[in-house]
Amino acid sequence: MTLIARTRARAVETLTLDSPHNRNALSAALVGDLADALTAAGKDPGVRAIVLTHTGNTFSAGADLKDPPHPEALVALLRQIVELSKPVVARVTGHVRAGGLGLLAACDIAAASTDATFAFTEVRIGVAPAVISLPLLPRTDPRALARYYLTGERFDAPEAVATGLLTTCDSDVDTALDPILDGLRRSAPDALAETKRLLTARVLEAFDRDADALNALSARLFSSPQAREGMTAFLERRDPAWVV
């Protein structure tokens, strides 16, 4: 059974993360299913744009600690979103944590409801937001990102817009998305593809330059004693040993 639901309306394909049992965490299975769905939509001439959304109250809780994807698979998924010739639009009506923020940053446009929340929680379990930095660093405000990377603090949708993580937010996310999707439907497919290529060139440079090093960093940190303690503490719902 696929963890991605697919619907279409007026040439916009909606891909819905549908793994409610783990709050749409980025498991090996979900990453693989999403990659397959993106490939199919990218090849379909009837698709003008793609909306990436979710079931439940969480867009994605980040990496699935019980069934994590290989770091290279996550890098490949993020790059696939960036490289896809069709615009990818994130639609968020819930919470986003850790690796889920990498999905948002990889999308061309990201919209959220004003009750959505965001947090880079990696440092609180003993790791770093390594591979998700590939789309994040070129697209977000570095001073704001430094604060939220280093502290793991939760922040709201207006702050996410101010940092560049989101394009827009509204009490009704679909109200914010209506003019965006209308604009994409009015745009010529080849022109969209070439315009996206212009916009993503700097992001893809980061992938070419840094992907191998960040994969290695991720693997090293996830196998460290601090990560083992942090993940155990998370699963046991207690503070890790380093909290002072």
C-alpha positions in Angstrom: 0.0 0.0 0.0 1.4 3.4 -1.0 1.9 6.1 1.6 1.2 8.8 -1.0 -2.4 9.6 -2.1 -2.8 11.2 -5.5 -5.6 13.4 -6.9 -5.8 15.8 -9.7 -7.9 18.9 -10.5 -7.4 21.2 -13.6 -3.8 20.0 -14.3 -2.6 20.3 -10.7 -1.6 17.0 -9.2 -1.9 16.8 -5.4 0.4 14.3 -3.6 -0.7 13.7 0.0 1.7 12.3 2.6 -0.5 9.7 4.2 1.3 7.9 7.0 -0.7 9.0 10.0 0.6 6.3 12.4 4.0 8.1 12.6 2.9 11.7 11.8 4.1 11.4 8.2 7.7 10.8 9.4 10.2 10.3 6.6 10.5 6.5 6.7 12.3 4.6 4.0 8.9 3.6 2.6 7.5 7.1 2.5 10.6 8.5 0.9 10.5 5.8 -1.8 6.8 6.2 -2.5 7.0 10.0 -2.7 9.9 9.7 -5.2 7.9 7.3 -7.3 4.8 9.6 -7.3 7.0 12.7 -8.2 8.5 10.7 -11.1 5.1 9.8 -12.4 3.8 13.3 -12.2 6.9 14.8 -13.7 6.5 12.6 -16.8 2.7 13.2 -17.2 2.0 15.9 -19.8 -1.4 16.4 -18.2 0.3 17.8 -15.0 1.1 21.5 -14.9 2.1 21.7 -11.3 2.3 19.6 -8.1 0.9 20.3 -4.6 2.6 18.4 -1.8 0.3 18.2 1.3 -0.5 15.8 4.2 -3.1 14.1 6.2 -3.5 14.7 9.9 -2.1 17.6 12.0 1.5 17.1 11.0 3.0 17.7 7.6 6.1 15.7 8.6 7.6 14.9 12.0 11.1 14.5 10.4 13.1 11.3 10.0 11.5 8.1 11.2 13.8 7.0 13.9 12.5 3.4 13.7 12.8 3.1 9.9 15.0 6.0 8.7 15.7 6.4 5.0 19.3 6.1 3.9 20.8 9.7 3.8 21.5 9.3 0.1 17.8 8.5 -0.5 16.7 11.6 1.3 19.3 13.7 -0.7 18.0 12.2 -3.9 14.4 13.0 -3.0 15.2 16.6 -2.1 17.1 17.0 -5.4 14.3 15.4 -7.3 11.9 18.1 -6.1 14.3 20.9 -6.9 15.1 19.4 -10.4 11.6 18.5 -11.4 10.6 20.5 -14.5 7.2 21.3 -13.0 6.6 23.7 -10.0 6.1 21.9 -6.7 4.0 23.8 -4.1 3.9 22.8 -0.4 0.5 23.1 1.3 0.9 22.9 5.1 -2.0 22.8 7.6 -0.1 21.3 10.6 3.3 21.0 12.2 6.6 20.5 10.5 9.7 19.2 12.3 13.3 18.5 11.3 13.6 16.7 8.0 10.1 17.8 7.0 11.5 21.3 6.8 13.8 20.0 4.1 10.8 19.1 2.0 9.4 22.6 2.4 12.7 24.2 1.4 13.0 22.0 -1.7 9.6 23.1 -2.9 9.4 26.1 -5.2 6.5 27.7 -3.3 5.4 26.9 0.3 2.2 28.0 1.9 0.9 27.3 5.4 -2.0 28.0 7.7 -1.3 30.4 10.5 -1.6 27.7 13.1 1.2 25.7 11.7 4.4 25.4 13.7 8.0 24.6 12.8 11.2 23.5 14.5 14.6 22.2 13.7 14.8 19.6 16.5 17.9 17.8 15.4 20.2 19.4 17.9 17.9 18.2 20.7 18.5 14.6 19.8 22.2 14.9 19.2 22.4 15.3 15.5 22.5 18.2 13.0 20.2 19.3 10.1 22.8 18.1 7.7 21.3 17.0 4.3 18.3 19.2 4.6 20.7 22.2 4.6 21.2 21.6 0.9 17.9 23.4 -0.1 17.6 25.4 3.1 20.8 27.4 3.2 20.5 28.9 -0.2 16.9 29.9 0.3 16.5 31.2 3.9 17.8 34.1 6.0 21.1 33.0 7.6 20.7 34.9 10.9 17.2 33.5 11.5 18.4 30.0 10.4 21.3 30.2 12.8 18.9 30.8 15.7 16.5 28.0 15.0 19.2 25.5 13.9 21.2 26.0 17.1 18.3 26.2 19.6 15.7 23.8 18.2 13.1 26.4 19.2 9.6 26.2 17.8 8.5 29.1 15.6 5.2 30.1 13.9 4.1 30.6 10.3 4.5 34.4 10.1 8.1 33.9 11.4 8.6 31.1 8.8 7.6 33.6 6.1 10.0 36.2 7.4 12.9 33.7 7.4 12.1 32.6 3.8 11.1 29.1 4.7 7.5 29.9 3.6 6.3 31.9 0.7 3.0 32.9 2.4 0.6 32.0 5.2 -3.1 32.6 5.9 -5.7 31.5 8.4 -7.1 29.5 5.4 -4.1 28.1 3.4 -6.3 27.5 0.4 -7.2 31.2 0.2 -3.4 31.9 0.0 -2.9 29.2 -2.6 -5.8 30.1 -5.0 -4.1 32.9 -6.8 -0.8 30.9 -6.9 -2.4 27.9 -8.5 -4.4 30.1 -10.9 -1.2 31.7 -12.0 0.5 28.3 -12.6 -2.4 27.1 -14.6 -2.2 30.2 -16.8 1.6 29.7 -17.4 3.0 27.9 -20.5 4.6 24.6 -19.5 7.9 25.1 -21.2 8.2 28.6 -19.8 7.5 27.3 -16.4 10.3 24.7 -16.8 12.8 27.2 -17.9 11.9 29.7 -15.3 12.2 27.1 -12.6 15.6 26.2 -14.0 16.7 29.8 -13.5 15.4 29.9 -9.9 17.0 26.6 -8.8 20.5 26.9 -10.3 22.0 28.1 -7.0 20.3 25.4 -5.0 21.6 22.7 -7.3 25.1 24.1 -7.0 24.9 23.4 -3.3 23.8 19.8 -4.0 26.7 19.4 -6.4 29.2 20.9 -4.0 28.1 19.7 -0.6 25.9 16.6 -0.9 28.7 14.0 -0.3 30.1 15.9 2.7 26.7 16.3 4.3 25.8 12.7 3.8 29.0 11.7 5.6 28.3 14.2 8.4 24.8 12.8 8.8 26.0 9.2 8.9 28.7 10.1 11.5 26.3 11.9 13.8 23.5 9.4 13.7 26.0 6.7 14.8 27.5 8.8 17.6 26.9 8.1 21.4 25.1 11.4 21.8 22.7 10.5 19.0 22.0 7.2 20.6 21.3 8.9 23.9 19.2 11.6 22.3 17.0 9.2 20.3 16.6 6.9 23.3 15.6 9.8 25.4 13.1 11.0 22.7 11.5 7.5 22.5 11.4 7.3 26.3 9.9 10.8 26.6 12.6 12.1 28.9 15.4 14.7 28.7 18.7 13.5 27.3 21.7 13.3 29.7 23.2 16.6 28.5 20.3 18.9 29.5 21.4 21.3 32.2 
